[in-house]
Structure formats: C-alpha cells, structure tokens
C-alpha cells in the first residue's frame, strides 16, 4: 500500500473525541456514512458553529472511521471511556501518516526505553528528521511546526496518554483492554499495537 503524504492538517483539526463518539454511535445504530452526512446537513448533529465547520467535522470523522476495520464500531460501544479514547487516537494515527510516524518513532521509543516524558526537543528533533526526508515538510514554516507540536501534545493529552505535570509532559502508559489488543492483532495492526504497548 502506498504511504499517504505527510500533511500539516492537524494544526486546524481538534481531537474531537465527542464528535468521533457520536459518529461511532450512529454507525452502530445502523446508519451508513451517506445517511450520517445527510443528517449532519439537516440537523447539525455535531453542534458545529457553521455549515462549513459541520462539513469539516464530518469529513474528518469519516476519514478516521474509514481508517478502521468496521468491527471497531461494535468494540467501541463495548469499551470503557479510556479505551474509547485510545480507539479514537488509533483512528487519528491510521488516518494521518505524520502523526503515525511520530507515535512510532518517538512515543513508542519512549515506552521501550522507559522514559516517561516527551519534551519539545523530542518533537522538534522528529520534525527536523522529517525535513531531511521529505521535500514537502522541508517547506513548512516554523509557525507550522510550532502549531503541530502543540497539536500533537493536545491530542495525546485528550486521549489520556500524556499529562502536563509541573511543566513536564509525562507519558501515561496506555492500558489497553484485552479485547482491543485482540482486535488490533486480528485486523493486522500489530505495529499500532506495538506503538501503544512499547514493543519492538
């Protein structure tokens, strides 16, 4: 499969857990994406501030759920809030290659070596590495990198795997339910499982 191009879209897209949860609930109820799109247009189901924002929310939630096997819809309903947030995080990882690589190259490595903190220098080093590897990333501005760094930390914080403690970004090791671990294995997402469990 061809790897998706790196994108800085996360600078303007929140984690949107409640919106993701709403989407998963609607899918579980039997609605398909076309029906949810139409419902969103008619009823503003995500409580967006404008029609444009409502469309943006739907498009992003659609991309995230399509990045997951349909079996995740039922698992999501059966999971506790912490594992629901992990599934939402996984959906972001699977739909955004830059964030996936960050999770693999930085977050996973921290878990492996037992360092429970992610610093701005860690994230900046990741970005510098990508600048040397990708011409498109090399053209991004310092402001873009600043906003991406903030977005990465916010996503991890809202997913429950990063905590700001006295100015330090402390990693909270993810506690995956056994059913989520099994689902990742069944769906051929072993690398994603390794990221969240800190396995080489």
Order of alpha helices (4+ residues) and beta strands (2+ residues): alpha-alpha-alpha-alpha-alpha-alpha-alpha-alpha-alpha-alpha-beta-beta-alpha-alpha
